[in-house]
Amino acid sequence: MKRYKQNLNVAGDVVTSYQTHVATISRPYLIKHAWNVGGMTTSPTTSKHINYVARELNLTVISESEFNNLAND
């Protein structure tokens, strides 16, 4: 990843933003996880990180519940 090097990390299939696991790569998807840091459950910067990774790796962003529904179909 060329951008957001300081606070975004992709290691294997794990995407972390500000040291919080926020998404998992399961091709062709990027599964966005629910998270809570200091009472916050959304962040414009973390959303940018997730969308950036998805664009760079050509993945579709979906929620955990959407992914689980796909697995159960």
N, CA and C of each residue as an Amber inpcrd file, in Angstrom:
protein
   219
   0.8360000  -1.1730000   0.0000000   0.0000000   0.0000000   0.0000000
   0.8880000   1.2450000   0.0000000   0.7000000   2.0750000  -0.9780000
   1.5370000   3.2610000  -1.1080000   1.0900000   4.4080000  -0.2130000
  -0.2050000   4.4970000   0.0380000  -0.7190000   5.5990000   0.8490000
  -1.0290000   5.1100000   2.2630000  -1.2040000   6.0520000   3.1550000
  -1.6210000   5.7770000   4.5390000  -0.6750000   4.8310000   5.2690000
   0.6070000   4.8660000   4.9470000   1.5700000   3.9280000   5.5150000
   1.6520000   3.9960000   7.0420000   1.4550000   5.1700000   7.5950000
   1.6670000   5.3340000   9.0300000   0.6090000   4.6240000   9.8760000
  -0.6660000   4.6410000   9.4480000  -1.7320000   4.1180000  10.2960000
  -2.5330000   2.9850000   9.6740000  -2.1390000   2.5380000   8.5030000
  -2.8080000   1.4350000   7.8130000  -1.8190000   0.3130000   7.6030000
  -2.2400000  -0.9220000   7.9120000  -1.3710000  -2.0700000   7.7140000
  -2.1900000  -3.2360000   7.1720000  -1.6190000  -3.9140000   6.1850000
  -2.2140000  -5.1430000   5.6690000  -1.1710000  -6.2310000   5.8380000
  -1.5020000  -7.2220000   6.6490000  -0.5950000  -8.3410000   6.9020000
  -1.3640000  -9.6300000   6.6400000  -1.0060000 -10.3040000   5.5590000
  -1.7690000 -11.4950000   5.1730000  -3.1720000 -11.0710000   4.7820000
  -4.1650000 -11.6000000   5.4820000  -5.5500000 -11.2390000   5.1850000
  -6.1410000 -10.2490000   6.1910000  -5.3180000  -9.7330000   7.0850000
  -5.7890000  -8.8370000   8.1480000  -5.4770000  -7.3750000   7.8110000
  -6.5080000  -6.5360000   7.8860000  -6.3550000  -5.1020000   7.6580000
  -6.5280000  -4.3920000   8.9980000  -5.5050000  -3.6090000   9.3760000
  -5.5940000  -2.8510000  10.6180000  -5.4850000  -1.3600000  10.3180000
  -6.2530000  -0.6110000  11.0620000  -6.2310000   0.8440000  10.9930000
  -6.0200000   1.3420000  12.4140000  -4.9830000   2.1270000  12.6140000
  -4.6490000   2.6000000  13.9580000  -4.5660000   1.4330000  14.9440000
  -3.9410000   0.3350000  14.5210000  -3.6900000  -0.8590000  15.3320000
  -4.9590000  -1.6070000  15.7260000  -6.0860000  -1.3310000  15.0470000
  -7.3370000  -2.0390000  15.2930000  -7.6860000  -2.8620000  14.0600000
  -7.9860000  -4.1360000  14.2740000  -8.3760000  -5.0210000  13.1680000
  -9.7570000  -4.5790000  12.6740000  -9.8040000  -4.0150000  11.4630000
 -11.0580000  -3.4410000  10.9530000 -11.6370000  -4.2070000   9.7710000
 -10.8390000  -5.0680000   9.1310000 -11.3410000  -5.8120000   7.9740000
 -10.4780000  -7.0430000   7.7280000 -11.0840000  -8.0010000   7.0160000
 -10.3910000  -9.2230000   6.6400000 -10.5720000  -9.4510000   5.1460000
  -9.4950000  -9.8340000   4.4880000  -9.5480000 -10.1300000   3.0620000
  -9.9750000 -11.5820000   2.8840000 -11.0410000 -11.7660000   2.1310000
 -11.5130000 -13.0890000   1.7300000 -11.9730000 -12.9350000   0.2930000
 -11.0280000 -13.0520000  -0.6260000 -11.2730000 -12.7420000  -2.0430000
 -12.5370000 -13.3960000  -2.5540000 -13.3710000 -12.6740000  -3.2690000
 -13.1950000 -11.3350000  -3.8280000 -13.7140000 -10.2220000  -2.9150000
 -13.7950000 -10.5100000  -1.6230000 -14.3850000  -9.5480000  -0.6810000
 -13.3690000  -8.9870000   0.3030000 -13.6970000  -7.7970000   0.8020000
 -13.0310000  -7.2200000   1.9580000 -14.1240000  -7.1060000   3.0110000
 -14.0430000  -7.9400000   4.0290000 -15.0890000  -8.0230000   5.0440000
 -14.8240000  -6.9880000   6.1260000 -15.7160000  -6.0220000   6.2110000
 -15.5950000  -4.9300000   7.1760000 -16.1390000  -5.4000000   8.5230000
 -15.3140000  -5.2820000   9.5600000 -15.6960000  -5.7330000  10.8950000
 -16.2800000  -4.5910000  11.7230000 -17.1850000  -4.9550000  12.6120000
 -17.6620000  -3.9980000  13.6030000 -16.5260000  -3.7830000  14.5970000
 -16.3040000  -2.5630000  15.0080000 -15.2390000  -2.2610000  15.9590000
 -15.6870000  -1.1120000  16.8480000 -15.0330000  -1.0020000  17.9830000
 -15.3360000   0.0590000  18.9320000 -14.0370000   0.4610000  19.6040000
 -13.6260000   1.6900000  19.3650000 -12.4090000   2.2120000  19.9900000
 -12.7740000   3.5110000  20.6800000 -12.6180000   3.5260000  21.9740000
 -12.9180000   4.7360000  22.7440000 -14.3610000   5.1960000  22.5720000
 -15.2600000   4.2420000  22.3820000 -16.6710000   4.5700000  22.2130000
 -17.0560000   4.8860000  20.7740000 -16.0730000   4.9880000  19.8900000
 -16.3670000   5.2830000  18.4880000 -16.5230000   3.9810000  17.6970000
 -17.5460000   3.9410000  16.8370000 -17.7660000   2.7650000  15.9990000
 -17.6360000   3.0910000  14.5170000 -17.4280000   4.3520000  14.1970000
 -17.1640000   4.7580000  12.8200000 -16.0780000   5.8200000  12.8380000
 -15.3890000   5.9260000  11.7160000 -14.3360000   6.9200000  11.5910000
 -14.1460000   7.2270000  10.1170000 -14.1660000   8.4940000   9.7350000
 -13.9120000   8.8210000   8.3280000 -12.5620000   8.3030000   7.8390000
 -11.5480000   8.3780000   8.6820000 -10.2170000   7.9240000   8.2700000
 -10.1830000   6.4160000   8.1030000 -10.7800000   5.6770000   9.0300000
 -10.8060000   4.2230000   8.9120000 -11.6090000   3.8010000   7.6880000
 -12.6950000   4.4810000   7.4050000 -13.4640000   4.1950000   6.1900000
 -12.6110000   4.4240000   4.9460000 -11.8230000   5.4940000   4.9480000
 -10.9100000   5.7480000   3.8270000  -9.9010000   4.6140000   3.6910000
  -9.3780000   4.1380000   4.8230000  -8.4170000   3.0390000   4.7980000
  -9.0390000   1.7920000   4.1780000 -10.2280000   1.4290000   4.6280000
 -10.9060000   0.2280000   4.1350000 -11.1820000   0.3490000   2.6330000
 -11.7040000   1.4790000   2.2190000 -12.0070000   1.6760000   0.8000000
 -10.7430000   1.7040000  -0.0540000  -9.6750000   2.2580000   0.4810000
  -8.3990000   2.2860000  -0.2340000  -7.8850000   0.8690000  -0.4760000
  -7.8910000   0.0420000   0.5600000  -7.4270000  -1.3370000   0.4180000
  -8.2820000  -2.0690000  -0.6180000  -9.5860000  -1.8850000  -0.5430000
 -10.4850000  -2.5480000  -1.4910000 -10.1670000  -2.1330000  -2.9300000
  -9.9510000  -0.8520000  -3.1490000  -9.6170000  -0.3720000  -4.4980000
  -8.2850000  -0.9310000  -4.9830000  -7.2740000  -0.8780000  -4.1240000
  -5.9380000  -1.3310000  -4.5090000  -5.8980000  -2.8260000  -4.8290000
  -6.7090000  -3.6040000  -4.1270000  -6.6940000  -5.0540000  -4.3000000
  -7.8850000  -5.5530000  -5.1240000  -8.6730000  -4.6090000  -5.6510000
  -9.8360000  -4.9400000  -6.4800000 -10.8080000  -5.8710000  -5.7440000
 -11.1990000  -5.4610000  -4.5360000 -12.1090000  -6.2350000  -3.6960000
 -13.4120000  -5.4750000  -3.5010000 -14.4660000  -6.2010000  -3.1770000
 -15.7610000  -5.6120000  -2.8690000 -15.9260000  -5.5630000  -1.3570000
 -16.2300000  -4.3870000  -0.8210000 -16.4200000  -4.2280000   0.6230000
 -17.8160000  -4.7230000   0.9990000 -17.8700000  -5.6220000   1.9720000
 -19.1430000  -6.0790000   2.5170000 -19.0080000  -6.1850000   4.0350000
 -20.1410000  -6.1670000   4.7180000 -20.1410000  -6.2920000   6.1800000
 -20.0250000  -7.7680000   6.5610000 -19.7360000  -8.0040000   7.8270000
 -19.6650000  -9.3840000   8.3140000 -20.9900000 -10.1000000   8.1270000
 -22.0930000  -9.4090000   8.4130000 -23.4020000 -10.0480000   8.2870000
 -23.7110000 -10.3860000   6.8330000 -23.3350000  -9.5020000   5.9030000
 -23.5370000  -9.8050000   4.4810000 -22.7180000 -11.0290000   4.0700000
 -21.4770000 -11.0920000   4.5470000 -20.6160000 -12.2250000   4.2270000
 -21.1920000 -13.5150000   4.7990000 -21.6610000 -13.4570000   6.0430000
 -22.2490000 -14.6470000   6.6760000 -23.4920000 -15.1090000   5.9320000
 -24.2940000 -14.1700000   5.4440000 -25.4740000 -14.5340000   4.6600000
 -25.0750000 -15.2300000   3.3640000 -24.0040000 -14.7800000   2.7210000
 -23.5270000 -15.4330000   1.5090000 -23.0910000 -16.8700000   1.8140000
 -22.4310000 -17.0390000   2.9260000 -21.9230000 -18.3710000   3.3080000
 -23.0680000 -19.3340000   3.6360000 -24.1990000 -18.7890000   4.1040000
 -25.3280000 -19.6360000   4.4890000 -26.2900000 -19.9240000   3.3460000
 -26.1020000 -19.2600000   2.2160000 -26.9910000 -19.4880000   1.0660000
 -26.6490000 -20.7550000   0.3210000
